[in-house]
Each structure stands twice: as C-alpha cells, then as structure tokens.
Amino acid sequence: MTDPVTAWGRTDPVTAWHRLAGDTVLLDGFHALKHALRFGAEVPVAVAADRTAALALAEELAPDVRETLAALLTEVPHETYASLVPRPHPTAVAALAVRPSRASNLEQLAHTPRTAPVVVLDNPRNLGNAGAVIRLAAGFGATGVVTTGTVDPWHPTVVRGGAGLHFATAVERLEVPDLPPGPLFALDPEGDDIRGVKLPDDAVLAFGSERTGLSTALRARADHLLSLPMRPQVSSYNLATSVAMTLYHWSCGAPR
C-alpha cells in the first residue's frame, strides 16, 4: 500500500477522508478525478482499490495526469473503498476535491465582456441531466452553468454525471433576479426558430425544467424566446440534448 504525504499533512487516507468528506466534493470514479486534476482542482485525498490498474488506465487514457495520480493515489482494500462512496464505480477510484469558492465563480460569471455564453437551468429536477449539461458546457467552453430552484448543482450525483468537469467551468445556484448580465435567450416551444438567430458570445441561455418548462419569473426576465426545430407530434427533447443543440448553434456562429 502506498501512502503519499500531501500538503494536507497526513498519511492515512481513510482518516483524512472522514475528516474532509463533509466539506469537499466527491469525485466518483477515475474519469471524474482525471478531469478535475486537468482543470486545477485541489485534491487532498484519493484512493483506489487497485492502484496499479488505475495507473495503467491513466497511462492509456490520461498520460498528462499520470504522474500526478501516481503521487496522489493510495491503495486501500476494496471493502474500504466501497465504504467511502454511495455506490462503487467500475474503476474503483474515488477522491475528495476542494470546491471552488463561490466568490470566484460569481466573479467569473459576472465578468464582461464574455467570450462564451452562460447556461441557465431553470429549476431542474433530474440530477443526472444537470450533470450531463455541465459536462456539455465544459466541452463547449461555456463561461458557466447556473441553476435556479432547489437542486444543488454540486450534489454528488450531479458531479458524477458531469464527470468531474465542474472544475472546468463556473457552476453556481442563483435566484432569477441575480442571473449574470447579458441578453437572455430562453428556449420555449413558442419562441422564434433558433436557426434564424445568431447567438452572441455574451448570451445567457436559459432552459426550463424537464416537466414544467420555464418559470414565470424567468420568462418575464427573458429578452428573447427561441425554439429548437422539432418534428410535429414529438413532445420534447431531453434537457441535455436541447443544451447541446443550442451550444452547437452558438459555436457555429462564433468566430474562429
């Protein structure tokens, strides 16, 4: 068993885990840890049920973080690993990361001029969908993802769905009156066809909840209502699909 000493001044990963778990972000699986490290996350403790296998996976899929993982990962028995997570991940890797400060995220979201939109999920209900949207937003280089309503965008299930890419973009929960500045384009079946609209880089792109659509408050705040092309008699798209289509439309119009 390897016990690398970190800047947090400890050698026992299980003790450190229990001490830190309440105030940190769970990175569930190899890919979440890989992405978090790539985008500068501070990771005080990381464990693997099979350290050799995890490092072999890094060698194959993420050689850029292999050495960092080699210094960070501690092997623990599978039963110990499983006791630290809600449900074991196939890669049997888990870590805890320090959540970015809210002040830093809010500063990033409010900064203008922006070079990429902010995505707003208006009162989302499905944690997995929210995670998938954050993963998409990170992939497109969006400035950030904001949620309204009661869902915590840093919930462990959302982080798992986002594959650790919360650390690649600014993720926060805000009330509608506190949304970042910029023209607000809200997706709605009654809106103008998005194909006839060029989305600016400073756009705020808002998407309603999976069941109820846009809230009254956000609809009133919107500067423009847009609709996605859809075949008649098809009820709706999945939330993450709608976000992907919209960000792709923005990216096609953005200068290269």
Disulfide bonds with the S-S distance in Angstrom:
none
